[in-house]
């Protein structure tokens, strides 16, 4: 099982989607459309950012500083959306507006709804301490 599959499974669990819905005001249905599109996109950008030494060190520093073993629904419920917006802008860089517009078009959500979802998703994605056991 790869990282993307693990993250999607954990983040699309009913309890996690419910917590994210409560945090953002978005419906569970809307989030179940957005998350499978947003998570791979954010992982691609994080991978690209980490392909340089400075990017890898920045990502490692953020992951080390913010890791936690709390459940995904707890992380979603406690997400600092303002900080999450900053994380998203850092991950996406100059492509931020275009990426949000693309996610909005593909998910059927507005750009504002996508930004709310990403703002609550990003801190949990950054803090995830996902363990896969055989």
OpenMM code with the backbone's topology and positions (N, CA, C; nanometers):
from openmm import Vec3, app, unit

residues = "UNK UNK UNK UNK UNK UNK UNK UNK UNK UNK UNK UNK UNK UNK UNK UNK UNK UNK UNK UNK UNK UNK UNK UNK UNK UNK UNK UNK UNK UNK UNK UNK UNK UNK UNK UNK UNK UNK UNK UNK UNK UNK UNK UNK UNK UNK UNK UNK UNK UNK UNK UNK UNK UNK UNK UNK UNK UNK UNK UNK UNK UNK UNK UNK UNK UNK UNK UNK UNK UNK UNK UNK UNK UNK UNK UNK UNK UNK UNK UNK UNK UNK UNK UNK UNK UNK UNK UNK UNK UNK UNK UNK UNK UNK UNK UNK UNK UNK UNK UNK UNK UNK UNK UNK UNK UNK UNK UNK UNK UNK UNK UNK UNK UNK UNK UNK UNK UNK UNK UNK UNK UNK UNK UNK UNK UNK UNK UNK UNK UNK UNK UNK UNK UNK".split()
positions = [
    Vec3(0.0851, -0.1170, 0.0000),
    Vec3(0.0000, 0.0000, 0.0000),
    Vec3(0.0898, 0.1235, 0.0000),
    Vec3(0.0660, 0.2166, -0.0916),
    Vec3(0.1496, 0.3364, -0.0986),
    Vec3(0.0952, 0.4479, -0.0091),
    Vec3(0.1749, 0.5515, 0.0070),
    Vec3(0.1392, 0.6624, 0.0958),
    Vec3(0.0072, 0.7266, 0.0557),
    Vec3(-0.0133, 0.7485, -0.0736),
    Vec3(-0.1373, 0.8107, -0.1192),
    Vec3(-0.2579, 0.7266, -0.0796),
    Vec3(-0.2508, 0.5966, -0.0982),
    Vec3(-0.3619, 0.5086, -0.0621),
    Vec3(-0.3905, 0.5151, 0.0870),
    Vec3(-0.2856, 0.5163, 0.1672),
    Vec3(-0.3018, 0.5233, 0.3127),
    Vec3(-0.3674, 0.6552, 0.3525),
    Vec3(-0.3163, 0.7654, 0.2989),
    Vec3(-0.3730, 0.8961, 0.3327),
    Vec3(-0.5196, 0.9062, 0.2901),
    Vec3(-0.5501, 0.8608, 0.1705),
    Vec3(-0.6886, 0.8665, 0.1241),
    Vec3(-0.7795, 0.7827, 0.2126),
    Vec3(-0.7349, 0.6648, 0.2491),
    Vec3(-0.8160, 0.5776, 0.3347),
    Vec3(-0.8429, 0.6443, 0.4695),
    Vec3(-0.7397, 0.6997, 0.5297),
    Vec3(-0.7531, 0.7616, 0.6613),
    Vec3(-0.8341, 0.8912, 0.6532),
    Vec3(-0.8068, 0.9733, 0.5523),
    Vec3(-0.8735, 1.1036, 0.5434),
    Vec3(-1.0154, 1.0959, 0.4900),
    Vec3(-1.0512, 0.9869, 0.4243),
    Vec3(-1.1876, 0.9695, 0.3748),
    Vec3(-1.2741, 0.8841, 0.4679),
    Vec3(-1.2185, 0.8437, 0.5804),
    Vec3(-1.2978, 0.7704, 0.6794),
    Vec3(-1.4118, 0.8603, 0.7282),
    Vec3(-1.5236, 0.7999, 0.7613),
    Vec3(-1.6418, 0.8779, 0.7993),
    Vec3(-1.6149, 0.9765, 0.9132),
    Vec3(-1.5433, 0.9331, 1.0162),
    Vec3(-1.5154, 1.0217, 1.1304),
    Vec3(-1.4300, 1.1410, 1.0883),
    Vec3(-1.3312, 1.1175, 1.0021),
    Vec3(-1.2447, 1.2266, 0.9559),
    Vec3(-1.3224, 1.3241, 0.8687),
    Vec3(-1.4025, 1.2733, 0.7764),
    Vec3(-1.4809, 1.3600, 0.6883),
    Vec3(-1.5822, 1.4396, 0.7703),
    Vec3(-1.6422, 1.3764, 0.8689),
    Vec3(-1.7381, 1.4447, 0.9554),
    Vec3(-1.6713, 1.5590, 1.0325),
    Vec3(-1.5523, 1.5328, 1.0854),
    Vec3(-1.4786, 1.6368, 1.1586),
    Vec3(-1.4396, 1.7513, 1.0660),
    Vec3(-1.3944, 1.7182, 0.9460),
    Vec3(-1.3563, 1.8215, 0.8500),
    Vec3(-1.4788, 1.9008, 0.8059),
    Vec3(-1.5905, 1.8338, 0.7913),
    Vec3(-1.7157, 1.9010, 0.7566),
    Vec3(-1.7550, 2.0004, 0.8657),
    Vec3(-1.7451, 1.9556, 0.9908),
    Vec3(-1.7761, 2.0444, 1.1026),
    Vec3(-1.6833, 2.1640, 1.1092),
    Vec3(-1.5586, 2.1445, 1.0737),
    Vec3(-1.4591, 2.2521, 1.0786),
    Vec3(-1.4807, 2.3539, 0.9672),
    Vec3(-1.5140, 2.3045, 0.8469),
    Vec3(-1.5197, 2.3926, 0.7292),
    Vec3(-1.6602, 2.4377, 0.6914),
    Vec3(-1.7613, 2.3673, 0.7391),
    Vec3(-1.8978, 2.3971, 0.6982),
    Vec3(-1.9336, 2.3361, 0.5627),
    Vec3(-1.8405, 2.2623, 0.5033),
    Vec3(-1.8660, 2.1955, 0.3761),
    Vec3(-1.9345, 2.0622, 0.4025),
    Vec3(-2.0183, 2.0197, 0.3109),
    Vec3(-2.0872, 1.8919, 0.3286),
    Vec3(-1.9886, 1.7765, 0.3142),
    Vec3(-2.0252, 1.6637, 0.3718),
    Vec3(-1.9427, 1.5437, 0.3583),
    Vec3(-1.9289, 1.5051, 0.2117),
    Vec3(-2.0370, 1.5187, 0.1360),
    Vec3(-2.0325, 1.4870, -0.0067),
    Vec3(-1.9336, 1.5738, -0.0817),
    Vec3(-1.9336, 1.7030, -0.0503),
    Vec3(-1.8398, 1.7949, -0.1157),
    Vec3(-1.6956, 1.7575, -0.0814),
    Vec3(-1.6727, 1.7237, 0.0440),
    Vec3(-1.5368, 1.6868, 0.0864),
    Vec3(-1.4924, 1.5553, 0.0230),
    Vec3(-1.5847, 1.4634, 0.0049),
    Vec3(-1.5493, 1.3362, -0.0582),
    Vec3(-1.5190, 1.3536, -0.2067),
    Vec3(-1.5606, 1.4661, -0.2646),
    Vec3(-1.5207, 1.4997, -0.4016),
    Vec3(-1.3852, 1.5700, -0.4021),
    Vec3(-1.3643, 1.6584, -0.3041),
    Vec3(-1.2432, 1.7400, -0.3002),
    Vec3(-1.1198, 1.6617, -0.2565),
    Vec3(-1.1291, 1.5847, -0.1494),
    Vec3(-1.0113, 1.5197, -0.0921),
    Vec3(-0.9361, 1.4290, -0.1895),
    Vec3(-1.0042, 1.3434, -0.2667),
    Vec3(-0.9288, 1.2579, -0.3593),
    Vec3(-0.8582, 1.3364, -0.4704),
    Vec3(-0.8994, 1.4592, -0.4924),
    Vec3(-0.8321, 1.5451, -0.5895),
    Vec3(-0.7200, 1.6256, -0.5237),
    Vec3(-0.7469, 1.6769, -0.4039),
    Vec3(-0.6534, 1.7671, -0.3367),
    Vec3(-0.5317, 1.6954, -0.2791),
    Vec3(-0.5513, 1.5802, -0.2199),
    Vec3(-0.4408, 1.5113, -0.1540),
    Vec3(-0.3302, 1.4737, -0.2529),
    Vec3(-0.3626, 1.4107, -0.3673),
    Vec3(-0.2549, 1.3814, -0.4628),
    Vec3(-0.1860, 1.5074, -0.5150),
    Vec3(-0.2644, 1.6130, -0.5359),
    Vec3(-0.2063, 1.7390, -0.5831),
    Vec3(-0.1062, 1.7938, -0.4816),
    Vec3(-0.1459, 1.7988, -0.3547),
    Vec3(-0.0559, 1.8510, -0.2517),
    Vec3(0.0678, 1.7623, -0.2369),
    Vec3(0.0494, 1.6309, -0.2445),
    Vec3(0.1653, 1.5411, -0.2351),
    Vec3(0.2611, 1.5611, -0.3523),
    Vec3(0.2065, 1.5825, -0.4736),
    Vec3(0.2939, 1.6082, -0.5898),
    Vec3(0.3769, 1.7345, -0.5689),
    Vec3(0.3129, 1.8400, -0.5200),
    Vec3(0.3860, 1.9642, -0.4960),
    Vec3(0.4871, 1.9483, -0.3838),
    Vec3(0.4505, 1.8756, -0.2786),
    Vec3(0.5442, 1.8536, -0.1685),
    Vec3(0.6650, 1.7732, -0.2170),
    Vec3(0.6403, 1.6746, -0.3019),
    Vec3(0.7490, 1.5948, -0.3582),
    Vec3(0.8392, 1.6804, -0.4448),
    Vec3(0.7777, 1.7647, -0.5262),
    Vec3(0.8554, 1.8543, -0.6122),
    Vec3(0.9381, 1.9519, -0.5282),
    Vec3(0.8753, 2.0070, -0.4253),
    Vec3(0.9469, 2.1001, -0.3375),
    Vec3(1.0643, 2.0316, -0.2685),
    Vec3(1.0477, 1.9051, -0.2336),
    Vec3(1.1514, 1.8316, -0.1622),
    Vec3(1.2615, 1.7810, -0.2551),
    Vec3(1.2485, 1.8051, -0.3848),
    Vec3(1.3501, 1.7575, -0.4793),
    Vec3(1.4767, 1.8436, -0.4765),
    Vec3(1.4686, 1.9597, -0.4127),
    Vec3(1.5882, 2.0416, -0.3940),
    Vec3(1.6335, 2.0272, -0.2487),
    Vec3(1.7602, 2.0512, -0.2252),
    Vec3(1.8116, 2.0361, -0.0885),
    Vec3(1.7411, 2.1309, 0.0070),
    Vec3(1.7240, 2.2559, -0.0323),
    Vec3(1.6593, 2.3519, 0.0577),
    Vec3(1.5130, 2.3152, 0.0793),
    Vec3(1.4462, 2.2682, -0.0256),
    Vec3(1.3068, 2.2264, -0.0120),
    Vec3(1.2927, 2.1056, 0.0782),
    Vec3(1.3828, 2.0099, 0.0634),
    Vec3(1.3796, 1.8889, 0.1467),
    Vec3(1.4035, 1.9250, 0.2929),
    Vec3(1.4986, 2.0140, 0.3187),
    Vec3(1.5259, 2.0553, 0.4562),
    Vec3(1.4073, 2.1308, 0.5158),
    Vec3(1.3422, 2.2137, 0.4350),
    Vec3(1.2250, 2.2877, 0.4816),
    Vec3(1.1118, 2.1924, 0.5164),
    Vec3(1.0860, 2.0952, 0.4289),
    Vec3(0.9808, 1.9978, 0.4546),
    Vec3(1.0140, 1.9131, 0.5770),
    Vec3(1.1371, 1.8668, 0.5881),
    Vec3(1.1782, 1.7870, 0.7019),
    Vec3(1.1604, 1.8650, 0.8320),
    Vec3(1.1977, 1.9915, 0.8298),
    Vec3(1.1812, 2.0756, 0.9487),
    Vec3(1.0356, 2.0893, 0.9883),
    Vec3(0.9489, 2.1098, 0.8903),
    Vec3(0.8060, 2.1231, 0.9188),
    Vec3(0.7488, 1.9925, 0.9715),
    Vec3(0.7860, 1.8819, 0.9113),
    Vec3(0.7335, 1.7526, 0.9541),
    Vec3(0.7827, 1.7161, 1.0935),
    Vec3(0.9083, 1.7434, 1.1223),
    Vec3(0.9655, 1.7131, 1.2534),
    Vec3(0.9009, 1.7986, 1.3611),
    Vec3(0.8764, 1.9229, 1.3284),
    Vec3(0.8204, 2.0173, 1.4244),
    Vec3(0.6740, 1.9882, 1.4549),
    Vec3(0.6022, 1.9362, 1.3572),
    Vec3(0.4574, 1.9261, 1.3728),
    Vec3(0.4014, 1.7855, 1.3778),
    Vec3(0.4841, 1.6819, 1.3885),
    Vec3(0.4275, 1.5471, 1.3836),
    Vec3(0.3468, 1.5166, 1.5098),
    Vec3(0.2465, 1.4322, 1.4933),
    Vec3(0.1598, 1.3939, 1.6032),
    Vec3(0.1045, 1.2557, 1.5755),
    Vec3(0.0592, 1.1886, 1.6767),
    Vec3(0.0007, 1.0562, 1.6593),
    Vec3(-0.1502, 1.0599, 1.6862),
    Vec3(-0.2108, 1.1784, 1.6887),
    Vec3(-0.3551, 1.1888, 1.7104),
    Vec3(-0.4299, 1.1363, 1.5887),
    Vec3(-0.5566, 1.1040, 1.6085),
    Vec3(-0.6379, 1.0535, 1.4986),
    Vec3(-0.6632, 1.1653, 1.3977),
    Vec3(-0.6947, 1.1259, 1.2751),
    Vec3(-0.7189, 1.2235, 1.1697),
    Vec3(-0.8375, 1.3123, 1.2037),
    Vec3(-0.9440, 1.2565, 1.2599),
    Vec3(-1.0594, 1.3400, 1.2927),
    Vec3(-1.0243, 1.4433, 1.3998),
    Vec3(-0.9383, 1.4068, 1.4941),
    Vec3(-0.8933, 1.5047, 1.5947),
    Vec3(-0.8098, 1.6152, 1.5292),
    Vec3(-0.7220, 1.5764, 1.4375),
    Vec3(-0.6387, 1.6774, 1.3704),
    Vec3(-0.7243, 1.7707, 1.2858),
    Vec3(-0.8235, 1.7168, 1.2156),
    Vec3(-0.9130, 1.8018, 1.1363),
    Vec3(-0.9898, 1.8973, 1.2273),
    Vec3(-1.0430, 1.8454, 1.3377),
    Vec3(-1.1217, 1.9280, 1.4285),
    Vec3(-1.0388, 2.0406, 1.4899),
    Vec3(-0.9100, 2.0153, 1.5115),
    Vec3(-0.8224, 2.1135, 1.5765),
    Vec3(-0.7420, 2.1980, 1.4777),
    Vec3(-0.7615, 2.1771, 1.3486),
    Vec3(-0.6802, 2.2456, 1.2479),
    Vec3(-0.6910, 2.3975, 1.2590),
    Vec3(-0.5784, 2.4628, 1.2507),
    Vec3(-0.5720, 2.6090, 1.2448),
    Vec3(-0.5803, 2.6461, 1.0968),
    Vec3(-0.7000, 2.6883, 1.0536),
    Vec3(-0.7224, 2.7137, 0.9117),
    Vec3(-0.6374, 2.8282, 0.8564),
    Vec3(-0.6091, 2.9268, 0.9400),
    Vec3(-0.5233, 3.0367, 0.8940),
    Vec3(-0.3823, 2.9850, 0.8673),
    Vec3(-0.3304, 2.9075, 0.9605),
    Vec3(-0.1993, 2.8453, 0.9415),
    Vec3(-0.2045, 2.7513, 0.8213),
    Vec3(-0.3151, 2.6785, 0.8072),
    Vec3(-0.3324, 2.5886, 0.6938),
    Vec3(-0.3278, 2.6603, 0.5608),
    Vec3(-0.3878, 2.7792, 0.5552),
    Vec3(-0.3812, 2.8596, 0.4328),
    Vec3(-0.2385, 2.8969, 0.3980),
    Vec3(-0.1595, 2.9272, 0.5005),
    Vec3(-0.0182, 2.9593, 0.4784),
    Vec3(0.0585, 2.8369, 0.4305),
    Vec3(0.0260, 2.7207, 0.4869),
    Vec3(0.0917, 2.5967, 0.4463),
    Vec3(0.0614, 2.5685, 0.2994),
    Vec3(-0.0656, 2.5843, 0.2613),
    Vec3(-0.1062, 2.5599, 0.1220),
    Vec3(-0.0324, 2.6535, 0.0285),
    Vec3(-0.0255, 2.7812, 0.0622),
    Vec3(0.0460, 2.8775, -0.0231),
    Vec3(0.1943, 2.8424, -0.0327),
    Vec3(0.2508, 2.7944, 0.0760),
    Vec3(0.3917, 2.7544, 0.0744),
    Vec3(0.4112, 2.6317, -0.0148),
    Vec3(0.3221, 2.5335, -0.0019),
    Vec3(0.3333, 2.4116, -0.0820),
    Vec3(0.3138, 2.4417, -0.2300),
    Vec3(0.2097, 2.5177, -0.2634),
    Vec3(0.1747, 2.5416, -0.4036),
    Vec3(0.2521, 2.6571, -0.4668),
    Vec3(0.3047, 2.7456, -0.3858),
    Vec3(0.3841, 2.8572, -0.4370),
    Vec3(0.3068, 2.9423, -0.5370),
    Vec3(0.3711, 2.9755, -0.6458),
    Vec3(0.3111, 3.0617, -0.7478),
    Vec3(0.1915, 2.9975, -0.8175),
    Vec3(0.1762, 2.8674, -0.8037),
    Vec3(0.0658, 2.7958, -0.8684),
    Vec3(-0.0599, 2.7909, -0.7822),
    Vec3(-0.0591, 2.8576, -0.6685),
    Vec3(-0.1680, 2.8472, -0.5722),
    Vec3(-0.3049, 2.8792, -0.6330),
    Vec3(-0.3192, 2.9936, -0.6958),
    Vec3(-0.4491, 3.0337, -0.7526),
    Vec3(-0.4939, 2.9379, -0.8611),
    Vec3(-0.4017, 2.9005, -0.9477),
    Vec3(-0.4360, 2.8095, -1.0571),
    Vec3(-0.4763, 2.6733, -1.0024),
    Vec3(-0.4062, 2.6242, -0.9031),
    Vec3(-0.4381, 2.4943, -0.8442),
    Vec3(-0.5761, 2.4965, -0.7787),
    Vec3(-0.6073, 2.6033, -0.7070),
    Vec3(-0.7387, 2.6155, -0.6432),
    Vec3(-0.8480, 2.6192, -0.7493),
    Vec3(-0.8263, 2.6951, -0.8555),
    Vec3(-0.9258, 2.7020, -0.9634),
    Vec3(-0.9458, 2.5653, -1.0291),
    Vec3(-0.8373, 2.4921, -1.0485),
    Vec3(-0.8456, 2.3583, -1.1076),
    Vec3(-0.9235, 2.2648, -1.0151),
    Vec3(-0.8919, 2.2670, -0.8859),
    Vec3(-0.9642, 2.1834, -0.7899),
    Vec3(-1.1117, 2.2217, -0.7844),
    Vec3(-1.1414, 2.3508, -0.7924),
    Vec3(-1.2808, 2.3960, -0.7911),
    Vec3(-1.3552, 2.3417, -0.9133),
    Vec3(-1.2928, 2.3540, -1.0298),
    Vec3(-1.3567, 2.3072, -1.1528),
    Vec3(-1.3785, 2.1563, -1.1501),
    Vec3(-1.2794, 2.0820, -1.1018),
    Vec3(-1.2884, 1.9355, -1.1013),
    Vec3(-1.3829, 1.8824, -0.9939),
    Vec3(-1.3971, 1.9542, -0.8829),
    Vec3(-1.4810, 1.9070, -0.7725),
    Vec3(-1.6223, 1.9637, -0.7756),
    Vec3(-1.6430, 2.0699, -0.8530),
    Vec3(-1.7731, 2.1345, -0.8558),
    Vec3(-1.7949, 2.2297, -0.7398),
    Vec3(-1.6899, 2.2594, -0.6670),
    Vec3(-1.6971, 2.3523, -0.5538),
    Vec3(-1.6510, 2.4900, -0.5976),
    Vec3(-1.6814, 2.5904, -0.5166),
    Vec3(-1.6298, 2.7245, -0.5437),
    Vec3(-1.4850, 2.7336, -0.4970),
    Vec3(-1.4136, 2.8338, -0.5439),
    Vec3(-1.2753, 2.8551, -0.5004),
    Vec3(-1.2703, 2.8790, -0.3494),
    Vec3(-1.3692, 2.9501, -0.2947),
    Vec3(-1.3739, 2.9746, -0.1508),
    Vec3(-1.3900, 2.8431, -0.0745),
    Vec3(-1.4761, 2.7554, -0.1234),
    Vec3(-1.4950, 2.6265, -0.0576),
    Vec3(-1.3676, 2.5422, -0.0639),
    Vec3(-1.3020, 2.5441, -0.1788),
    Vec3(-1.1755, 2.4706, -0.1924),
    Vec3(-1.0729, 2.5261, -0.0945),
    Vec3(-1.0621, 2.6574, -0.0861),
    Vec3(-0.9661, 2.7189, 0.0065),
    Vec3(-0.9968, 2.6813, 0.1512),
    Vec3(-1.1247, 2.6781, 0.1887),
    Vec3(-1.1615, 2.6369, 0.3257),
    Vec3(-1.1216, 2.4919, 0.3502),
    Vec3(-1.1498, 2.4072, 0.2530),
    Vec3(-1.1131, 2.2661, 0.2675),
    Vec3(-0.9633, 2.2470, 0.2778),
    Vec3(-0.8890, 2.3131, 0.1899),
    Vec3(-0.7433, 2.3009, 0.1922),
    Vec3(-0.6841, 2.3581, 0.3210),
    Vec3(-0.7413, 2.4684, 0.3676),
    Vec3(-0.6913, 2.5320, 0.4897),
    Vec3(-0.7033, 2.4420, 0.6115),
    Vec3(-0.8077, 2.3598, 0.6148),
    Vec3(-0.8242, 2.2658, 0.7263),
    Vec3(-0.7504, 2.1348, 0.7013),
    Vec3(-0.7325, 2.0990, 0.5754),
    Vec3(-0.6641, 1.9752, 0.5387),
    Vec3(-0.5127, 1.9848, 0.5573),
    Vec3(-0.4543, 2.0954, 0.5169),
    Vec3(-0.3071, 2.1089, 0.5143),
    Vec3(-0.2398, 2.0848, 0.6488),
    Vec3(-0.2897, 2.1417, 0.7588),
    Vec3(-0.2211, 2.1138, 0.8861),
    Vec3(-0.2225, 1.9655, 0.9217),
    Vec3(-0.3324, 1.8973, 0.8925),
    Vec3(-0.3399, 1.7540, 0.9224),
    Vec3(-0.2477, 1.6751, 0.8312),
    Vec3(-0.2387, 1.7149, 0.7054),
    Vec3(-0.1492, 1.6475, 0.6118),
    Vec3(-0.0044, 1.6646, 0.6561),
    Vec3(0.0275, 1.7848, 0.6997),
    Vec3(0.1636, 1.8138, 0.7435),
    Vec3(0.1961, 1.7396, 0.8734),
    Vec3(0.0973, 1.7234, 0.9610),
    Vec3(0.1211, 1.6644, 1.0934),
    Vec3(0.1033, 1.5129, 1.0964),
    Vec3(0.0579, 1.4562, 0.9877),
    Vec3(0.0263, 1.3128, 0.9872),
    Vec3(0.1478, 1.2298, 1.0237),
    Vec3(0.1230, 1.1372, 1.1121),
    Vec3(0.2234, 1.0371, 1.1483),
    Vec3(0.1617, 0.9035, 1.1101),
    Vec3(0.1491, 0.8813, 0.9791),
    Vec3(0.0826, 0.7620, 0.9275),
    Vec3(0.1779, 0.6440, 0.9377),
    Vec3(0.1299, 0.5392, 1.0014),
    Vec3(0.2096, 0.4166, 1.0116),
    Vec3(0.1331, 0.3051, 0.9418),
    Vec3(0.2014, 0.2300, 0.8614),
    Vec3(0.1401, 0.1152, 0.7958),
    Vec3(0.1999, -0.0092, 0.8579),
    Vec3(0.1140, -0.0932, 0.9113),
    Vec3(0.1592, -0.2164, 0.9732),
    Vec3(0.1250, -0.3344, 0.8838),
    Vec3(0.2140, -0.4328, 0.8755),
    Vec3(0.1858, -0.5494, 0.7906),
    Vec3(0.0672, -0.6292, 0.8419),
] * unit.nanometer
topology = app.Topology()
chain = topology.addChain("A")
for resn in residues:
    res = topology.addResidue(resn, chain)
    for name in ("N", "CA", "C"):
        topology.addAtom(name, app.Element.getBySymbol(name[0]), res)
